[in-house]
Amino acid sequence: MPLSEFDVIRKYFKPADRQTADVRCGIGDDAAIVRLPEGMELAIAMDTLVAGVHFPLDTAPEDIGFKLLAVNLSDMAAMGAKPAWATLALTLPEADSDWLAGFMQGFNDLAGQYSVSLIGGDLSRGPLTISLQIHGYLPQNKGMLRSGAREGDLIYVSGTLGDAGLALKVLNRELEVDPKYKPLLFQRLNRPEPRIELGETFRDIAHSAIDISDGLLADLGHIIEDSHVGAVVNTDLIPLSEALAELDTAEALQLALTAGDDYELCLTVAEDMQASVDQTATEQCPLTCIGKITSPGKGIQLEDADGRAVRISGVGYRHF
Amino acid sequence: MPLSEFDVIRKYFKPADRQTADVRCGIGDDAAIVRLPEGMELAIAMDTLVAGVHFPLDTAPEDIGFKLLAVNLSDMAAMGAKPAWATLALTLPEADSDWLAGFMQGFNDLAGQYSVSLIGGDLSRGPLTISLQIHGYLPQNKGMLRSGAREGDLIYVSGTLGDAGLALKVLNRELEVDPKYKPLLFQRLNRPEPRIELGETFRDIAHSAIDISDGLLADLGHIIEDSHVGAVVNTDLIPLSEALAELDTAEALQLALTAGDDYELCLTVAEDMQASVDQTATEQCPLTCIGKITSPGKGIQLEDADGRAVRISGVGYRHF
């Protein structure tokens, strides 16, 4: 006998409901009821993964569960919010126990790390489409918006860029890499690490922030558009992993600037904060200054270390 | 040139962001940021509609937009919460302007009625699947749970039951009705009326509540299971519309008890509240006492007016 909706909820979802004190009513009623600690506001974001669009059809359910939460947590990181609860809208063709167990395993791997509790959602039959809404705490009037960048700000990115894009090209047999790089590249594609601690640290430092989901140019583009500024990026400073560094330079740069799916943070900070930013960087989370916010009008200008204009093609992932 | 993701957000979603004072950051950043008025808790629910599963493929986009919000608002009604904000995860095969305009028209028809603001979400390409998360206010420690029913409670339902189920059977040519009933029946199927005011009124009166989405037997079943009680329902008292009343009695009863998709409320209240409940009923929102909460052990017993056991087949919509 196939699993019923209620079996699925009881067996796979309920264990992910941590029943924390701030949740008065979790999974199992018409709605969840949550309380906010005094002085806190709520950051909420929702991201969807569609089979065959956001991940290859043969992706392991563990990786899907992990990535679903990771991409949502990345939005919390970009706001500087502390993750609290998630709700899940899971649409799947059949209630397959193995798939569900794997999916929730991957979800819980990451949820445990950040004490994220699953407090509700909806289960439907249909083509595999998964939406997660994430909720996080923000102290009153805090939160890094895309609209806060100021002329003269330094532009920082965390980690390295282009790895997930390269992994996808390797999977699709469009590019080849030394096999030694594959585990790390696939880790970057399937199990991106949301920069939660970085976001919380920078909440009081950065003028603006965004997570790099559609590619640096597209996402930095949102910052300069919403902040009514421009930007100069020194392409020689873009942080690349060893795998990327071994590619043809133009190819590597295009991946790093336009491929997306890396879920690193792009932050802008006042120039006089440089020392304290550099202190914040760790081996696990390097921070690289790649450019500067300028006056509005010219969009994002790409230059090499000698100040010569750099051209690349493509402008980031288009959803339509 | 097809619409880009950002065109769609700007043209169709942004106008539904009412920019109310409790929303510090709405559509357009990595996350929305909301504030809760003092003394309030937050009720959150998420419901998904999948094309071909939750609505026929040729359903008008206006009706899909309306129903998506309606089924979510119905969860707020069932908790007694006052709706505030929604987030939308819209996955659709292509960014079709006419479809999007119609969909948002239907959404806004209902959102305007309850001042619901669209504050964020995600737009993806894929098979038509739409998840909405709704957020509503609840005063501290209020909210009608499924677990609060007590032995001796009277069981009430709002409106009439089985209309949406009959409409679907008419659409599928499994049943015929007098054409004069069709507009009302299709209205019930496509534009269900969430019982928001009723929920807010009963928040201080009812011991338990649920909205009838999967059929009365299935949904009342959740109440008796979560409350550890039983129930007796007098099938002669089930409120039926004229269209249902003209059907064969067994057929009408089966639709009313098992078809679901009506989004009426089922409430249980202490017996001594009967007079005040009856005063609450209006022509637009009749309330009918259909039975009583009993001691646990026998599930839901169906009886006719003479106390004879009534049998029906089917137990409500199964999602898997």
Interface residues (C-beta under 8 A of the other chain):
Chain A: P2 L3 S4 E5 V8 R24 C25 G28 D29 D30 A31 A32 I33 V34 R35 L36 E41 L42 A43 I44 A45 M46 D47 T48 V50 A51 G52 V53 H54 D75 M76 A78 M79 A81 T87 L88 A89 T91 E94 A95 I119 G120 G121 D122 L123 S124 R125 G126 P127 T129 S131 Q133 I134 H135 G136 L138 Q140 N141 G143 L145 R146 S147 A209 I210 D211 D226 R318 H319 F320
Chain B: P2 L3 S4 E5 V8 R24 C25 G28 D29 D30 A31 A32 I33 V34 R35 L36 E41 L42 A43 I44 A45 M46 D47 T48 V50 A51 G52 V53 H54 D75 M76 A78 M79 A81 T87 L88 A89 T91 E94 A95 I119 G120 G121 D122 L123 S124 R125 G126 P127 T129 S131 Q133 I134 H135 G136 L138 Q140 N141 G143 L145 R146 S147 A209 I210 D211 D226 R318 H319 F320
